[in-house]
Amino acid sequence: MQQISWRHYVRIELFSFFLGVLLIAVGCVPKSTNETAASGRSQGRNNDLISVTVEIDFGGEPPNYLGETKILQGKTVFDALLGLSMTKIEFVGKGETCFVKSINGVANGGAPGPNWTYRVNDTLSKQSAGAYVLNDGDTVLWKLGGYDPDDK
């Protein structure tokens, strides 16, 4: 094992010190949490969390899931689904082209069905889960079944 001389050790310590000072001077070190929150408010950023209820109906196959998640205001149905700790999601695309292929290993059945659809506050959505922006207190129901716009 090679020993480091005290001179080499002092050089390393001085280099580390000056590198830290340089990073702070050029702004590469993150601000503290309180400073970041304050600067976000002063710049007009909206980082408010909203509460959303998410229910997953596996088409009569237990276990169904009902839970609440918190997401940032301005986030989507898909973001709420990803926010659930117990879910494994397979999907393709993002935003307007986001398509959920399976939830917890239960996949869409294709043209004959059953397939995953979602409703927000009992209204069947006509847009991608990656594009539907949620509001505080919304309830999202993901349901595996046939497509029926009147089915609740």
Contact map, one row per residue, 1 for C-alpha under 8 A:
11100000000000000000000000000000000000000000000000000000000000000000000000000000000000000000000000000000000000000000000000000000000000000000000000000000
11110000000000000000000000000000000000000000000000000000000000000000000000000000000000000000000000000000000000000000000000000000000000000000000000000000
11111000000000000000000000000000000000000000000000000000000000000000000000000000000000000000000000000000000000000000000000000000000000000000000000000000
01111101100000000000000000000000000000000000000000000000000000000000000000000000000000000000000000000000000000000000000000000000000000000000000000000000
00111111100000000000000000000000000000000000000000000000000000000000000000000000000000000000000000000000000000000000000000000000000000000000000000000000
00011111110000000000000000000000000000000000000000000000000000000000000000000000000000000000000000000000000000000000000000000000000000000000000000000000
00001111111000000000000000000000000000000000000000000000000000000000000000000000000000000000000000000000000000000000000000000000000000000000000000000000
00011111111100000000000000000000000000000000000000000000000000000000000000000000000000000000000000000000000000000000000000000000000000000000000000000000
00011111111110000000000000000000000000000000000000000000000000000000000000000000000000000000000000000000000000000000000000000000000000000000000000000000
00000111111111000000000000000000000000000000000000000000000000000000000000000000000000000000000000000000000000000000000000000000000000000000000000000000
00000011111111100000000000000000000000000000000000000000000000000000000000000000000000000000000000000000000000000000000000000000000000000000000000000000
00000001111111110000000000000000000000000000000000000000000000000000000000000000000000000000000000000000000000000000000000000000000000000000000000000000
00000000111111111000000000000000000000000000000000000000000000000000000000000000000000000000000000000000000000000000000000000000000000000000000000000000
00000000011111111100000000000000000000000000000000000000000000000000000000000000000000000000000000000000000000000000000000000000000000000000000000000000
00000000001111111110000000000000000000000000000000000000000000000000000000000000000000000000000000000000000000000000000000000000000000000000000000000000
00000000000111111111000000000000000000000000000000000000000000000000000000000000000000000000000000000000000000000000000000000000000000000000000000000000
00000000000011111111100000000000000000000000000000000000000000000000000000000000000000000000000000000000000000000000000000000000000000000000000000000000
00000000000001111111110000000000000000000000000000000000000000000000000000000000000000000000000000000000000000000000000000000000000000000000000000000000
00000000000000111111111000000000000000000000000000000000000000000000000000000000000000000000000000000000000000000000000000000000000000000000000000000000
00000000000000011111111100000000000000000000000000000000000000000000000000000000000000000000000000000000000000000000000000000000000000000000000000000000
00000000000000001111111110000000000000000000000000000000000000000000000000000000000000000000000000000000000000000000000000000000000000000000000000000000
00000000000000000111111111000000000000000000000000000000000000000000000000000000000000000000000000000000000000000000000000000000000000000000000000000000
00000000000000000011111111111000000000000000000000000000000000000000000000000000000000000000000000000000000000000000000000000000000000000000000000000000
00000000000000000001111111111000000000000000000000000000000000000000000000000000000000000000000000000000000000000000000000000000000000000000000000000000
00000000000000000000111111110000000000000000000000000000000000000000000000000000000000000000000000000000000000000000000000000000000000000000000000000000
00000000000000000000011111110000000000000000000000000000000000000000000000000000000000000000000000000000000000000000000000000000000000000000000000000000
00000000000000000000001111111100000000000000000000000000000000000000000000000000000000000000000000000000000000000000000000000000000000000000000000000000
00000000000000000000001111111100000000000000000000000000000000000000000000000000000000000000000000000000000000000000000000000000000000000000000000000000
00000000000000000000001100111110000000000000000000000000000000000000000000000000000000000000000000000000000000000000000000000000000000000000000000000000
00000000000000000000000000111111000000000000000000000000000000000000000000000000000000000000000000000000000000000000000000000000000000000000000000000000
00000000000000000000000000001111101100000000000000000000000000000000000000000000000000000000000000000000000000000000000000000000000000000000000000000000
00000000000000000000000000000111111100000000000000000000000000000000000000000000000000000000000000000000000000000000000000000000000000000000000000000000
00000000000000000000000000000011111110000000000000000000000000000000000000000000000000000000000000000000000000000000000000000000000000000000000000000000
00000000000000000000000000000001111111000000000000000000000000000000000000000000000000000000000000000000000000000000000000000000000000000000000000000000
00000000000000000000000000000011111111100000000000000000000000000000000000000000000000000000000000000000000000000000000000000000000000000000000000000000
00000000000000000000000000000011111111110000000000000000000000000000000000000000000000000000000000000000000000000000000000000000000000000000000000000000
00000000000000000000000000000000111111111000000000000000000000000000000000000000000000000000000000000000000000000000000000000000000000000000000000000000
00000000000000000000000000000000011111111100000000000000000000000000000000000000000000000000000000000000000000000000000000000000000000000000000000000000
00000000000000000000000000000000001111111110000000000000000000000000000000000000000000000000000000000000000000000000000000000000000000000000000000000000
00000000000000000000000000000000000111111111111000000000000000000000000000000000000000000000000000000000000000000000000000000000000000000000000000000000
00000000000000000000000000000000000011111111110000000000000000000000000000000000000000000000000000000000000000000000000000000000000000000000000000000000
00000000000000000000000000000000000001111111100000000000000000000000000000000000000000000000000000000000000000000000000000000000000000000000000000000000
00000000000000000000000000000000000000111111100000000000000000000000000000000000000000000000000000000000000000000000000000000000000000000000000000000000
00000000000000000000000000000000000000011111110000000000000000000000000000000000000000000000000000000000000000000000000000000000000000000000000000000000
00000000000000000000000000000000000000011111111000000000000000000000000000000000000000000000000000000000000000000000000000000000000000000000000000000000
00000000000000000000000000000000000000011001111100000000000000000000000010000000000000000000000000000000000000000000000000000000000000000000000000000000
00000000000000000000000000000000000000010000111110000000000000000000000110000000000000000000000000000000000000000000000000000000000000000000000000000000
00000000000000000000000000000000000000000000011111000000000000000000000110000000000000000000000000000000000000000000000000000000000000000000000000000000
00000000000000000000000000000000000000000000001111100000000000000000011110000000000000000000000000000000000000000000000000000000000000000000000000000000
00000000000000000000000000000000000000000000000111110000000000000000011110000000000000000000000000000000000000000000000000000000000000111000000000000000
00000000000000000000000000000000000000000000000011111000000000000001111000000000000000000000000000000000000000000000000000000000000000011100000000000000
00000000000000000000000000000000000000000000000001111100000000000001111000000001000000000000000000000000000000000000000000000000000001111111000000000000
00000000000000000000000000000000000000000000000000111110000000000111100000000000000000000000000000000000000000000000000000000000000000001111000000000000
00000000000000000000000000000000000000000000000000011111000000001111100000000001100000000000000000000000000000000000000000000000000000000011110000000000
00000000000000000000000000000000000000000000000000001111100000011110000000000000000000000000000000000000000000000000000000000000000000000011110000000000
00000000000000000000000000000000000000000000000000000111110000011100000000000000000000000000000000000000000000000000000000000000000000000000111000000000
00000000000000000000000000000000000000000000000000000011111110011000000000000000000000000000000000000000000000000000000000000000000000000000111100000000
00000000000000000000000000000000000000000000000000000001111111110000000000000000000000000000000000000000010000000000000000000000000000000000001100000000
00000000000000000000000000000000000000000000000000000000111110000000000000000000000000000000000000000000000000000000000000000000000000000000001110000000
00000000000000000000000000000000000000000000000000000000111111010000000000000000000000000000000000000000000000000000000000000000000000000000000000000000
00000000000000000000000000000000000000000000000000000000111111110000000000000000000000000000000000000000000000000000000000000000000000000000000000000000
00000000000000000000000000000000000000000000000000000000010111110000000000000000000000000000000000000000000000000000000000000000000000000000000000000000
00000000000000000000000000000000000000000000000000000000010011111000000000000000000000000000000000000000000000000000000000000000000000000000000000000000
00000000000000000000000000000000000000000000000000000011110111111100000000000000000000000000000000000000000000000000000000000000000000000000000000000000
00000000000000000000000000000000000000000000000000000111100000111110000000000000000000000000000000000000000000000000000000000000000000000000000000000000
00000000000000000000000000000000000000000000000000001111000000011111000000000000000000000000000000000000000000000000000000000000000000000000000000000000
00000000000000000000000000000000000000000000000000001110000000001111100000000000000100000000000000000000000000000000000000000000000000000000000000000000
00000000000000000000000000000000000000000000000000111100000000000111110000000000000000000000000000000000000000000000000000000000000000000000000000000000
00000000000000000000000000000000000000000000000000111100000000000011111000000001001100000000000000000000000000000000000000000000000000000000000000000000
00000000000000000000000000000000000000000000000011110000000000000001111100000001001000000000000000000000000000000000000000000000000000000000000000000000
00000000000000000000000000000000000000000000000011110000000000000000111110100011001000000000000000000000000000000000000000000000000000000000000000000000
00000000000000000000000000000000000000000000001111000000000000000000011111100000000000000000000000000000000000000000000000000000000000000000000000000000
00000000000000000000000000000000000000000000011111000000000000000000001111100000000000000000000000000000000000000000000000000000000001110000000000000000
00000000000000000000000000000000000000000000000000000000000000000000000111110000000000000000000000000000000000000000000000000000000011100000000000000000
00000000000000000000000000000000000000000000000000000000000000000000001111111011000000000000000000000000000000000000000000000000000011000000000000000000
00000000000000000000000000000000000000000000000000000000000000000000000001111111000000000000000000000000000000000000000000000000111111000000000000000000
00000000000000000000000000000000000000000000000000000000000000000000000000111111100000000000000000000000000000000000000000000000111111000001000000000000
00000000000000000000000000000000000000000000000000000000000000000000000000011111110000000000000000000000000000000000000000000000110000000000000000000000
00000000000000000000000000000000000000000000000000000000000000000000001000111111111000000000000000000000000000000000000000000000010000000000000000000000
00000000000000000000000000000000000000000000000000010100000000000000111000111111111100000000000000000000000000000000000000000000000000000000000000000000
00000000000000000000000000000000000000000000000000000100000000000000000000001111111100100000000000000000000000000000000000000000000000000000000000000000
00000000000000000000000000000000000000000000000000000000000000000000000000000111111110101000000000000000000000000000000000000000000000000000000000000000
00000000000000000000000000000000000000000000000000000000000000000000111000000011111110000000000000000000000000000000000000000000000000000000000000000000
00000000000000000000000000000000000000000000000000000000000000000010100000000001111111100000000000000000000000000000000000000000000000000000000000000000
00000000000000000000000000000000000000000000000000000000000000000000000000000000011111100000000000000000000000000000000000000000000000000000000000000000
00000000000000000000000000000000000000000000000000000000000000000000000000000000000111110000000000000000000000000000000000000000000000000000000000000000
00000000000000000000000000000000000000000000000000000000000000000000000000000000110111111000000000000011000000000000000000000000000000000000000000000000
00000000000000000000000000000000000000000000000000000000000000000000000000000000000001111100000000000011100000000000000000000000000000000000000000000000
00000000000000000000000000000000000000000000000000000000000000000000000000000000010000111110000000011111100000000000000000000000000000000000000000000000
00000000000000000000000000000000000000000000000000000000000000000000000000000000000000011111000000011110000000000000000000000000000000000000000000000000
00000000000000000000000000000000000000000000000000000000000000000000000000000000000000001111100001111100000000000000000000000000000000000000000000000000
00000000000000000000000000000000000000000000000000000000000000000000000000000000000000000111110011111000000000000000000000000000000000000000000000000000
00000000000000000000000000000000000000000000000000000000000000000000000000000000000000000011111111100000000000000000000000000000000000000000000000000000
00000000000000000000000000000000000000000000000000000000000000000000000000000000000000000001111111100000000000000000000000000000010000000000000000000000
00000000000000000000000000000000000000000000000000000000000000000000000000000000000000000000111111000000000000000000000000000001111000000000000000000000
00000000000000000000000000000000000000000000000000000000000000000000000000000000000000000000111111000000000000000000000000000011111000000000000000000000
00000000000000000000000000000000000000000000000000000000000000000000000000000000000000000001111111100000000000000000000000000001010000000000000000000000
00000000000000000000000000000000000000000000000000000000000000000000000000000000000000000011111111110000000000000000000000000001111000000000000000000000
00000000000000000000000000000000000000000000000000000000000000000000000000000000000000000011110011111000000000000000000000000001110000000000000000000000
00000000000000000000000000000000000000000000000000000000000000000000000000000000000000001111000001111110000000000001000000000000000000000000000000000000
00000000000000000000000000000000000000000000000000000000000000000000000000000000000000001111000000111110001100000001000000000000000000000000000000000000
00000000000000000000000000000000000000000000000000000000000000000000000000000000000000001110000000011111111100000001000000000000000000000000000000000000
00000000000000000000000000000000000000000000000000000000000000000000000000000000000000111100000000011111111000000000000000000000000000000000000000000000
00000000000000000000000000000000000000000000000000000000000000000000000000000000000000111000000000000111110000000000000000000000000000000000000000000000
00000000000000000000000000000000000000000000000000000000000000000000000000000000000000011000000000000111111000000000000000000000000000000000000000000000
00000000000000000000000000000000000000000000000000000000010000000000000000000000000000000000000000000111111100000000000000000000000000000000000000000000
00000000000000000000000000000000000000000000000000000000000000000000000000000000000000000000000000001110111110000011000000000000000000000000000000000000
00000000000000000000000000000000000000000000000000000000000000000000000000000000000000000000000000001100011111001111000000000000000000000000000100000000
00000000000000000000000000000000000000000000000000000000000000000000000000000000000000000000000000000000001111111110000000000000000000000000000000000000
00000000000000000000000000000000000000000000000000000000000000000000000000000000000000000000000000000000000111111110000000000000000000000000000000000000
00000000000000000000000000000000000000000000000000000000000000000000000000000000000000000000000000000000000011111000000000000000000000000000000000000000
00000000000000000000000000000000000000000000000000000000000000000000000000000000000000000000000000000000000011111100000000000000000000000000000000000000
00000000000000000000000000000000000000000000000000000000000000000000000000000000000000000000000000000000000111111110000000000000000000000000000011000000
00000000000000000000000000000000000000000000000000000000000000000000000000000000000000000000000000000000000111011111000000000000000000000000000111100000
00000000000000000000000000000000000000000000000000000000000000000000000000000000000000000000000000000000001111001111100000000000000000000000001111100000
00000000000000000000000000000000000000000000000000000000000000000000000000000000000000000000000000011100001100000111110000000000000000000000011110000000
00000000000000000000000000000000000000000000000000000000000000000000000000000000000000000000000000000000000000000011111000010000000000000000011110100000
00000000000000000000000000000000000000000000000000000000000000000000000000000000000000000000000000000000000000000001111100011000100000000001111000000000
00000000000000000000000000000000000000000000000000000000000000000000000000000000000000000000000000000000000000000000111111111000000000000001110000000000
00000000000000000000000000000000000000000000000000000000000000000000000000000000000000000000000000000000000000000000011111111000000000000111100000000000
00000000000000000000000000000000000000000000000000000000000000000000000000000000000000000000000000000000000000000000001111100000000000000111100000000000
00000000000000000000000000000000000000000000000000000000000000000000000000000000000000000000000000000000000000000000001111110000000000000011100000000001
00000000000000000000000000000000000000000000000000000000000000000000000000000000000000000000000000000000000000000000001111111000000000000000000000000000
00000000000000000000000000000000000000000000000000000000000000000000000000000000000000000000000000000000000000000000111101111100000000000000000000001000
00000000000000000000000000000000000000000000000000000000000000000000000000000000000000000000000000000000000000000000011100111111000000000000000000000000
00000000000000000000000000000000000000000000000000000000000000000000000000000000000000000000000000000000000000000000000000011111000000000000000000000000
00000000000000000000000000000000000000000000000000000000000000000000000000000000000000000000000100000000000000000000000000001111101100000000000000000000
00000000000000000000000000000000000000000000000000000000000000000000000000000000000000000000001111100000000000000000000000001111111100000000000000000000
00000000000000000000000000000000000000000000000000000000000000000000000000011100000000000000001101100000000000000000010000000011111100000000000000000000
00000000000000000000000000000000000000000000000000000000000000000000000000011110000000000000011111100000000000000000000000000001111100000000000000000000
00000000000000000000000000000000000000000000000000000000000000000000000000011000000000000000001101000000000000000000000000000011111110000000000000000000
00000000000000000000000000000000000000000000000000000000000000000000000000011000000000000000000000000000000000000000000000000011111111000000000000000000
00000000000000000000000000000000000000000000000000000000000000000000000001111000000000000000000000000000000000000000000000000000001111100000000000000000
00000000000000000000000000000000000000000000000000010000000000000000000011111000000000000000000000000000000000000000000000000000000111110100000000000000
00000000000000000000000000000000000000000000000001010000000000000000000011000000000000000000000000000000000000000000000000000000000011111100000000000000
00000000000000000000000000000000000000000000000001110000000000000000000010000000000000000000000000000000000000000000000000000000000001111100000000000000
00000000000000000000000000000000000000000000000001111000000000000000000000000000000000000000000000000000000000000000000000000000000000111110000000000000
00000000000000000000000000000000000000000000000000111000000000000000000000000000000000000000000000000000000000000000000110000000000001111111000000000000
00000000000000000000000000000000000000000000000000011110000000000000000000000000000000000000000000000000000000000000000111000000000000001111100000000000
00000000000000000000000000000000000000000000000000011110000000000000000000001000000000000000000000000000000000000000011111000000000000000111110000000000
00000000000000000000000000000000000000000000000000000111100000000000000000000000000000000000000000000000000000000000011111000000000000000011111000000000
00000000000000000000000000000000000000000000000000000111100000000000000000000000000000000000000000000000000000000001111000000000000000000001111100000000
00000000000000000000000000000000000000000000000000000001111000000000000000000000000000000000000000000000000000000011110000000000000000000000111110000000
00000000000000000000000000000000000000000000000000000000111000000000000000000000000000000000000000000000000100000111100000000000000000000000011111000000
00000000000000000000000000000000000000000000000000000000001000000000000000000000000000000000000000000000000000001111100000000000000000000000001111100000
00000000000000000000000000000000000000000000000000000000000000000000000000000000000000000000000000000000000000001110000000000000000000000000000111110000
00000000000000000000000000000000000000000000000000000000000000000000000000000000000000000000000000000000000000000110100000000000000000000000000011111000
00000000000000000000000000000000000000000000000000000000000000000000000000000000000000000000000000000000000000000000000000000000000000000000000001111110
00000000000000000000000000000000000000000000000000000000000000000000000000000000000000000000000000000000000000000000000000010000000000000000000000111110
00000000000000000000000000000000000000000000000000000000000000000000000000000000000000000000000000000000000000000000000000000000000000000000000000011111
00000000000000000000000000000000000000000000000000000000000000000000000000000000000000000000000000000000000000000000000000000000000000000000000000011111
00000000000000000000000000000000000000000000000000000000000000000000000000000000000000000000000000000000000000000000000001000000000000000000000000000111
